[in-house]
Amino acid sequence: MIGELHRSREIHAFLQQMLRDPVFICRADDIVVEFGNSRLQHLADTYISGGNVTQTQLQSLWRETAVPLTWNSPLYQQFYETARDINEKHLCTHSIRVVLGDPPLDWSKIKTVKDYARFTDRDGSYADVVEREVLSRHHRALLVAGELHAMKQLPKDYQSQPEDPTVAQRIERKYPGALFSIVSVPLPNAAKALSLGPAPSFSVVRGSALEHADFQLTDYDATVTLASVNGKEVWKLEPAKHWPPMGNVVDGLLYVGGNHSLYPSPTIYLDPVYQRELRRRALIIKNYNGQDFMPGIDELVKEGKALEKNSH
């Protein structure tokens, strides 16, 4: 399982290399992704196997999820396109299936907070899909989801009460040893502190000195600098978050050279039907958990209008 930083150019460039490498991908039967509504698995199967799917149908795979904006980055459509391409080119002797892990919600039927609440256990949905489509069939799979879902122990900052186990925790508890979890190290100085080589670089955590390293070194929102303490140079993390040791959280570390986001053109949010539906969903989500996507939508629409105006 690779815990990605959403919209990361570097991580997806590496994923593209992995997908197109037969030595790696042909050992897998399935690729399970967070960025797809499991209710639409039939559409994914049709598209990935080379069948005809309209652009609107293809977009629905990620636009109909419980996550309003994230998957509009072109990186996620490219991921589906590459999976289709490797099957069309018969890169492997068997077809690779892309399995959708997000809850099977139907936004056309979600009118209230109560309707939405049934589909909010996203980690549970993903873990159930892995169990049903991969583990029960004795398959091998590449799992791709946000970094948080790939953690086997959460930093206290991220823990919820009552406990809401991550995908990795759920799989690990039920199928010990079945999951090898990897997260990326986004900061060059953090990679140096962990003695990772030039990008791309990979190291196993378990059984190595990395087991005892501070997991905060994988945090993109930290500052890692060399400091002199008692005449000795040490790596200093600011702000210090006191996260758990690396070995408690993941099995492997990946350094791909940085973390830069790729966003879609904001003009996609000028589509009145799509924009109206996004606002409707945002209001339901805000009423459910307080998370407010509306200011972000407003800003994207503003940017889209400015870009459209300048293009004329």
KAPEFEN-V572614 format. One record per residue. N is the residue number from 1. RES is the residue in one small letter. SS is DSSP state (helix for helix, strand for strand, loop for the rest). PSI is psi in whole degrees, -180 to 180 (NA if undefined). D_FIRST is the distance of its C-alpha to the first C-alpha in whole Angstrom. Layout:
n->N res->RES ss->SS psi->PSI d_first->D_FIRST
n->N res->RES ss->SS psi->PSI d_first->D_FIRST
This chain:
n->1 res->m ss->loop psi->129 d_first->0
n->2 res->i ss->strand psi->121 d_first->4
n->3 res->g ss->strand psi->109 d_first->6
n->4 res->e ss->strand psi->156 d_first->9
n->5 res->l ss->loop psi->119 d_first->13
n->6 res->h ss->loop psi->136 d_first->15
n->7 res->r ss->loop psi->13 d_first->17
n->8 res->s ss->strand psi->118 d_first->16
n->9 res->r ss->helix psi->-45 d_first->18
n->10 res->e ss->helix psi->-45 d_first->17
n->11 res->i ss->helix psi->-42 d_first->13
n->12 res->h ss->helix psi->-29 d_first->14
n->13 res->a ss->helix psi->-40 d_first->16
n->14 res->f ss->helix psi->-42 d_first->14
n->15 res->l ss->helix psi->-39 d_first->12
n->16 res->q ss->helix psi->-40 d_first->15
n->17 res->q ss->helix psi->-42 d_first->16
n->18 res->m ss->helix psi->-43 d_first->13
n->19 res->l ss->helix psi->-34 d_first->14
n->20 res->r ss->loop psi->3 d_first->17
n->21 res->d ss->loop psi->108 d_first->17
n->22 res->p ss->helix psi->-29 d_first->18
n->23 res->v ss->helix psi->-32 d_first->17
n->24 res->f ss->helix psi->-60 d_first->13
n->25 res->i ss->helix psi->-27 d_first->13
n->26 res->c ss->loop psi->-6 d_first->16
n->27 res->r ss->loop psi->-9 d_first->14
n->28 res->a ss->loop psi->151 d_first->12
n->29 res->d ss->loop psi->-34 d_first->14
n->30 res->d ss->strand psi->157 d_first->12
n->31 res->i ss->strand psi->117 d_first->10
n->32 res->v ss->strand psi->126 d_first->9
n->33 res->v ss->strand psi->149 d_first->10
n->34 res->e ss->strand psi->-30 d_first->11
n->35 res->f ss->strand psi->57 d_first->14
n->36 res->g ss->strand psi->135 d_first->16
n->37 res->n ss->strand psi->118 d_first->19
n->38 res->s ss->helix psi->-20 d_first->18
n->39 res->r ss->helix psi->-24 d_first->22
n->40 res->l ss->helix psi->25 d_first->22
n->41 res->q ss->helix psi->-36 d_first->20
n->42 res->h ss->helix psi->-35 d_first->23
n->43 res->l ss->helix psi->-42 d_first->24
n->44 res->a ss->helix psi->-43 d_first->20
n->45 res->d ss->helix psi->-42 d_first->21
n->46 res->t ss->helix psi->-48 d_first->24
n->47 res->y ss->helix psi->-49 d_first->23
n->48 res->i ss->helix psi->-27 d_first->20
n->49 res->s ss->loop psi->5 d_first->23
n->50 res->g ss->loop psi->7 d_first->26
n->51 res->g ss->loop psi->171 d_first->28
n->52 res->n ss->loop psi->123 d_first->30
n->53 res->v ss->loop psi->133 d_first->28
n->54 res->t ss->loop psi->163 d_first->30
n->55 res->q ss->helix psi->-38 d_first->28
n->56 res->t ss->helix psi->-42 d_first->29
n->57 res->q ss->helix psi->-41 d_first->27
n->58 res->l ss->helix psi->-46 d_first->24
n->59 res->q ss->helix psi->-31 d_first->24
n->60 res->s ss->helix psi->-25 d_first->24
n->61 res->l ss->helix psi->-43 d_first->21
n->62 res->w ss->helix psi->-24 d_first->20
n->63 res->r ss->helix psi->-21 d_first->23
n->64 res->e ss->loop psi->15 d_first->23
n->65 res->t ss->loop psi->-180 d_first->20
n->66 res->a ss->loop psi->-5 d_first->21
n->67 res->v ss->loop psi->115 d_first->20
n->68 res->p ss->loop psi->-40 d_first->23
n->69 res->l ss->loop psi->-28 d_first->23
n->70 res->t ss->helix psi->-46 d_first->20
n->71 res->w ss->helix psi->3 d_first->19
n->72 res->n ss->helix psi->-11 d_first->22
n->73 res->s ss->loop psi->136 d_first->21
n->74 res->p ss->helix psi->-19 d_first->21
n->75 res->l ss->helix psi->-33 d_first->18
n->76 res->y ss->helix psi->-38 d_first->17
n->77 res->q ss->helix psi->-39 d_first->20
n->78 res->q ss->helix psi->-35 d_first->19
n->79 res->f ss->helix psi->-48 d_first->16
n->80 res->y ss->helix psi->-42 d_first->17
n->81 res->e ss->helix psi->-40 d_first->20
n->82 res->t ss->helix psi->-41 d_first->18
n->83 res->a ss->helix psi->-42 d_first->17
n->84 res->r ss->helix psi->-42 d_first->20
n->85 res->d ss->helix psi->-41 d_first->22
n->86 res->i ss->helix psi->-28 d_first->20
n->87 res->n ss->helix psi->-41 d_first->21
n->88 res->e ss->helix psi->-33 d_first->25
n->89 res->k ss->loop psi->1 d_first->25
n->90 res->h ss->loop psi->47 d_first->24
n->91 res->l ss->loop psi->-35 d_first->22
n->92 res->c ss->loop psi->164 d_first->21
n->93 res->t ss->loop psi->-14 d_first->23
n->94 res->h ss->loop psi->158 d_first->21
n->95 res->s ss->loop psi->144 d_first->20
n->96 res->i ss->loop psi->132 d_first->16
n->97 res->r ss->strand psi->136 d_first->16
n->98 res->v ss->strand psi->120 d_first->14
n->99 res->v ss->strand psi->131 d_first->14
n->100 res->l ss->strand psi->130 d_first->14
n->101 res->g ss->strand psi->-13 d_first->13
n->102 res->d ss->strand psi->157 d_first->15
n->103 res->p ss->loop psi->150 d_first->19
n->104 res->p ss->loop psi->51 d_first->21
n->105 res->l ss->loop psi->152 d_first->24
n->106 res->d ss->loop psi->101 d_first->27
n->107 res->w ss->helix psi->-25 d_first->28
n->108 res->s ss->helix psi->-19 d_first->32
n->109 res->k ss->helix psi->-1 d_first->32
n->110 res->i ss->loop psi->109 d_first->31
n->111 res->k ss->loop psi->-22 d_first->34
n->112 res->t ss->loop psi->169 d_first->34
n->113 res->v ss->helix psi->-39 d_first->32
n->114 res->k ss->helix psi->-41 d_first->32
n->115 res->d ss->helix psi->-42 d_first->31
n->116 res->y ss->helix psi->-36 d_first->28
n->117 res->a ss->helix psi->-28 d_first->27
n->118 res->r ss->loop psi->-18 d_first->26
n->119 res->f ss->loop psi->22 d_first->23
n->120 res->t ss->loop psi->-6 d_first->21
n->121 res->d ss->loop psi->79 d_first->19
n->122 res->r ss->helix psi->-38 d_first->16
n->123 res->d ss->helix psi->-40 d_first->13
n->124 res->g ss->helix psi->-41 d_first->16
n->125 res->s ss->helix psi->-48 d_first->16
n->126 res->y ss->helix psi->-46 d_first->12
n->127 res->a ss->helix psi->-40 d_first->12
n->128 res->d ss->helix psi->-41 d_first->15
n->129 res->v ss->helix psi->-43 d_first->14
n->130 res->v ss->helix psi->-44 d_first->11
n->131 res->e ss->helix psi->-45 d_first->14
n->132 res->r ss->helix psi->-45 d_first->16
n->133 res->e ss->helix psi->-20 d_first->15
n->134 res->v ss->loop psi->-67 d_first->13
n->135 res->l ss->helix psi->-42 d_first->14
n->136 res->s ss->helix psi->-20 d_first->17
n->137 res->r ss->helix psi->3 d_first->18
n->138 res->h ss->loop psi->39 d_first->16
n->139 res->h ss->loop psi->167 d_first->14
n->140 res->r ss->loop psi->145 d_first->11
n->141 res->a ss->strand psi->151 d_first->8
n->142 res->l ss->strand psi->124 d_first->6
n->143 res->l ss->strand psi->133 d_first->4
n->144 res->v ss->strand psi->122 d_first->6
n->145 res->a ss->strand psi->171 d_first->8
n->146 res->g ss->strand psi->152 d_first->10
n->147 res->e ss->helix psi->-41 d_first->10
n->148 res->l ss->helix psi->-38 d_first->11
n->149 res->h ss->helix psi->-21 d_first->9
n->150 res->a ss->helix psi->0 d_first->7
n->151 res->m ss->loop psi->132 d_first->10
n->152 res->k ss->loop psi->-13 d_first->11
n->153 res->q ss->loop psi->134 d_first->15
n->154 res->l ss->loop psi->140 d_first->16
n->155 res->p ss->loop psi->150 d_first->19
n->156 res->k ss->helix psi->-33 d_first->22
n->157 res->d ss->helix psi->-29 d_first->22
n->158 res->y ss->helix psi->-10 d_first->19
n->159 res->q ss->loop psi->142 d_first->20
n->160 res->s ss->loop psi->157 d_first->22
n->161 res->q ss->loop psi->126 d_first->25
n->162 res->p ss->loop psi->167 d_first->25
n->163 res->e ss->loop psi->133 d_first->22
n->164 res->d ss->loop psi->93 d_first->19
n->165 res->p ss->loop psi->146 d_first->16
n->166 res->t ss->loop psi->171 d_first->12
n->167 res->v ss->helix psi->-49 d_first->10
n->168 res->a ss->helix psi->-42 d_first->8
n->169 res->q ss->helix psi->-42 d_first->12
n->170 res->r ss->helix psi->-45 d_first->13
n->171 res->i ss->helix psi->-43 d_first->11
n->172 res->e ss->helix psi->-40 d_first->12
n->173 res->r ss->helix psi->-36 d_first->15
n->174 res->k ss->helix psi->-30 d_first->16
n->175 res->y ss->loop psi->72 d_first->14
n->176 res->p ss->loop psi->130 d_first->14
n->177 res->g ss->loop psi->-4 d_first->12
n->178 res->a ss->loop psi->-22 d_first->10
n->179 res->l ss->loop psi->131 d_first->7
n->180 res->f ss->loop psi->113 d_first->6
n->181 res->s ss->loop psi->133 d_first->5
n->182 res->i ss->strand psi->137 d_first->6
n->183 res->v ss->strand psi->163 d_first->8
n->184 res->s ss->strand psi->157 d_first->11
n->185 res->v ss->loop psi->107 d_first->15
n->186 res->p ss->loop psi->-25 d_first->17
n->187 res->l ss->loop psi->131 d_first->21
n->188 res->p ss->helix psi->-41 d_first->22
n->189 res->n ss->helix psi->-35 d_first->24
n->190 res->a ss->helix psi->-39 d_first->21
n->191 res->a ss->helix psi->-40 d_first->20
n->192 res->k ss->helix psi->-42 d_first->24
n->193 res->a ss->helix psi->-30 d_first->24
n->194 res->l ss->loop psi->6 d_first->21
n->195 res->s ss->loop psi->34 d_first->22
n->196 res->l ss->loop psi->145 d_first->20
n->197 res->g ss->loop psi->-173 d_first->21
n->198 res->p ss->loop psi->150 d_first->22
n->199 res->a ss->loop psi->142 d_first->19
n->200 res->p ss->loop psi->140 d_first->17
n->201 res->s ss->strand psi->140 d_first->16
n->202 res->f ss->strand psi->141 d_first->14
n->203 res->s ss->strand psi->140 d_first->14
n->204 res->v ss->strand psi->135 d_first->13
n->205 res->v ss->loop psi->-49 d_first->14
n->206 res->r ss->loop psi->130 d_first->15
n->207 res->g ss->loop psi->7 d_first->19
n->208 res->s ss->loop psi->176 d_first->20
n->209 res->a ss->helix psi->-21 d_first->22
n->210 res->l ss->helix psi->-19 d_first->19
n->211 res->e ss->helix psi->-35 d_first->18
n->212 res->h ss->helix psi->-1 d_first->21
n->213 res->a ss->loop psi->156 d_first->20
n->214 res->d ss->strand psi->125 d_first->21
n->215 res->f ss->helix psi->-19 d_first->17
n->216 res->q ss->helix psi->-18 d_first->19
n->217 res->l ss->helix psi->-12 d_first->19
n->218 res->t ss->helix psi->2 d_first->16
n->219 res->d ss->loop psi->123 d_first->18
n->220 res->y ss->loop psi->-18 d_first->19
n->221 res->d ss->loop psi->40 d_first->22
n->222 res->a ss->loop psi->166 d_first->24
n->223 res->t ss->strand psi->126 d_first->26
n->224 res->v ss->strand psi->116 d_first->26
n->225 res->t ss->strand psi->156 d_first->29
n->226 res->l ss->strand psi->133 d_first->31
n->227 res->a ss->strand psi->154 d_first->34
n->228 res->s ss->strand psi->120 d_first->37
n->229 res->v ss->strand psi->115 d_first->37
n->230 res->n ss->loop psi->41 d_first->40
n->231 res->g ss->loop psi->5 d_first->41
n->232 res->k ss->strand psi->136 d_first->37
n->233 res->e ss->strand psi->127 d_first->34
n->234 res->v ss->strand psi->157 d_first->31
n->235 res->w ss->strand psi->130 d_first->28
n->236 res->k ss->strand psi->134 d_first->29
n->237 res->l ss->strand psi->129 d_first->27
n->238 res->e ss->strand psi->136 d_first->28
n->239 res->p ss->loop psi->148 d_first->28
n->240 res->a ss->loop psi->122 d_first->27
n->241 res->k ss->loop psi->-8 d_first->25
n->242 res->h ss->loop psi->52 d_first->25
n->243 res->w ss->loop psi->166 d_first->21
n->244 res->p ss->loop psi->168 d_first->20
n->245 res->p ss->strand psi->149 d_first->19
n->246 res->m ss->helix psi->-42 d_first->16
n->247 res->g ss->helix psi->-20 d_first->15
n->248 res->n ss->helix psi->-16 d_first->16
n->249 res->v ss->helix psi->-44 d_first->13
n->250 res->v ss->loop psi->168 d_first->10
n->251 res->d ss->loop psi->-20 d_first->10
n->252 res->g ss->strand psi->156 d_first->10
n->253 res->l ss->strand psi->141 d_first->11
n->254 res->l ss->strand psi->129 d_first->12
n->255 res->y ss->strand psi->120 d_first->15
n->256 res->v ss->loop psi->14 d_first->16
n->257 res->g ss->loop psi->0 d_first->19
n->258 res->g ss->loop psi->-166 d_first->19
n->259 res->n ss->loop psi->100 d_first->19
n->260 res->h ss->loop psi->132 d_first->21
n->261 res->s ss->strand psi->146 d_first->21
n->262 res->l ss->loop psi->117 d_first->22
n->263 res->y ss->loop psi->157 d_first->24
n->264 res->p ss->loop psi->168 d_first->26
n->265 res->s ss->loop psi->130 d_first->29
n->266 res->p ss->helix psi->-10 d_first->31
n->267 res->t ss->helix psi->-18 d_first->33
n->268 res->i ss->helix psi->-22 d_first->31
n->269 res->y ss->helix psi->1 d_first->32
n->270 res->l ss->helix psi->-12 d_first->36
n->271 res->d ss->loop psi->114 d_first->35
n->272 res->p ss->helix psi->-37 d_first->37
n->273 res->v ss->helix psi->-48 d_first->36
n->274 res->y ss->helix psi->-43 d_first->32
n->275 res->q ss->helix psi->-43 d_first->33
n->276 res->r ss->helix psi->-40 d_first->35
n->277 res->e ss->helix psi->-39 d_first->32
n->278 res->l ss->helix psi->-42 d_first->30
n->279 res->r ss->helix psi->-38 d_first->33
n->280 res->r ss->helix psi->-46 d_first->33
n->281 res->r ss->helix psi->-41 d_first->30
n->282 res->a ss->helix psi->-39 d_first->30
n->283 res->l ss->helix psi->-40 d_first->33
n->284 res->i ss->helix psi->-44 d_first->31
n->285 res->i ss->helix psi->-42 d_first->28
n->286 res->k ss->helix psi->-41 d_first->30
n->287 res->n ss->helix psi->-23 d_first->32
n->288 res->y ss->helix psi->-52 d_first->30
n->289 res->n ss->helix psi->3 d_first->28
n->290 res->g ss->loop psi->-9 d_first->30
n->291 res->q ss->loop psi->122 d_first->27
n->292 res->d ss->loop psi->106 d_first->30
n->293 res->f ss->loop psi->-9 d_first->28
n->294 res->m ss->helix psi->-45 d_first->32
n->295 res->p ss->helix psi->-38 d_first->33
n->296 res->g ss->helix psi->-41 d_first->30
n->297 res->i ss->helix psi->-44 d_first->31
n->298 res->d ss->helix psi->-44 d_first->35
n->299 res->e ss->helix psi->-40 d_first->34
n->300 res->l ss->helix psi->-40 d_first->32
n->301 res->v ss->helix psi->-42 d_first->35
n->302 res->k ss->helix psi->-45 d_first->37
n->303 res->e ss->helix psi->-40 d_first->35
n->304 res->g ss->helix psi->-42 d_first->35
n->305 res->k ss->helix psi->-41 d_first->39
n->306 res->a ss->helix psi->-41 d_first->40
n->307 res->l ss->helix psi->-41 d_first->38
n->308 res->e ss->helix psi->-40 d_first->39
n->309 res->k ss->helix psi->-44 d_first->43
n->310 res->n ss->helix psi->-30 d_first->42
n->311 res->s ss->helix psi->-21 d_first->42
n->312 res->h ss->loop psi->NA d_first->45
